[in-house]
Amino acid sequence: MYIDILPVIAQAAEAGNHIGGGIMLGGAGLGAAIGVGLVGAKAAEAVGRNPGASGKVLTIAILGMAFAEAIAIYALLVIFIKGY
């Protein structure tokens, strides 16, 4: 079902339409949001299990969230460079 739309997206990207860039940025944003949500949930769970390690967990969680958000920033840069 989802594979059927891939040729349409590729054709729109080649034609210079803005739909290809929008879909790419939307997918990257969705992936980053899911990643940040999972990192936050697991960090809260880890602090709940071991409150004494909250400082280390917070540091690792912030790094994980930054790496997840970097994916969306990379997608935004690709859209600007390619000129979608």
C-alpha positions in Angstrom: 0.0 0.0 0.0 2.7 2.5 1.0 5.1 1.4 -1.8 2.6 2.4 -4.4 3.0 6.1 -3.6 6.8 6.1 -3.9 6.9 6.5 -7.7 4.5 9.4 -7.4 6.7 11.1 -4.8 9.8 10.5 -7.0 8.1 11.9 -10.0 7.0 15.0 -8.1 10.5 15.6 -6.8 12.0 15.3 -10.3 9.4 17.7 -11.7 10.5 20.4 -9.3 7.3 20.4 -7.3 7.5 21.3 -3.6 5.7 18.1 -2.6 8.9 16.1 -2.5 10.6 18.4 -0.1 7.5 18.7 2.1 7.1 14.9 2.3 10.8 14.5 3.1 10.7 17.2 5.8 7.5 15.8 7.2 9.0 12.3 7.4 12.1 13.6 9.1 10.1 15.6 11.6 7.9 12.6 12.3 10.9 10.4 12.9 12.5 13.0 15.1 9.4 13.5 17.1 9.0 9.7 17.7 12.7 9.5 18.7 12.5 12.4 21.2 9.3 10.9 22.6 11.0 7.5 23.1 14.1 9.0 24.6 12.0 11.1 27.1 9.8 8.1 28.0 12.8 5.9 28.7 14.6 8.6 30.6 11.6 9.1 32.9 11.4 5.3 33.3 15.1 5.1 34.2 14.8 8.0 36.8 11.8 6.3 38.3 13.7 3.1 38.8 16.9 4.8 40.1 16.3 8.4 41.3 20.0 8.7 42.3 21.2 8.5 38.7 19.0 11.3 37.5 22.0 13.5 36.6 23.6 10.9 34.4 20.3 9.9 32.8 19.4 13.6 32.1 22.8 14.1 30.3 22.4 11.0 28.2 18.7 11.9 27.4 19.6 15.4 26.3 22.3 14.0 24.0 19.9 11.4 22.6 17.3 14.1 21.9 19.8 16.3 20.2 20.9 13.5 17.9 17.2 12.7 17.1 16.5 16.4 16.3 19.7 16.6 14.1 17.9 14.3 11.6 15.2 16.9 11.0 17.8 19.6 10.7 19.7 17.6 8.1 16.5 17.1 6.1 15.9 20.9 6.3 19.4 21.5 5.0 19.0 19.1 2.1 15.7 20.8 1.1 17.4 24.2 1.1 20.4 22.9 -0.8 18.4 20.9 -3.4 15.9 23.8 -3.8 12.7 21.8 -3.4 
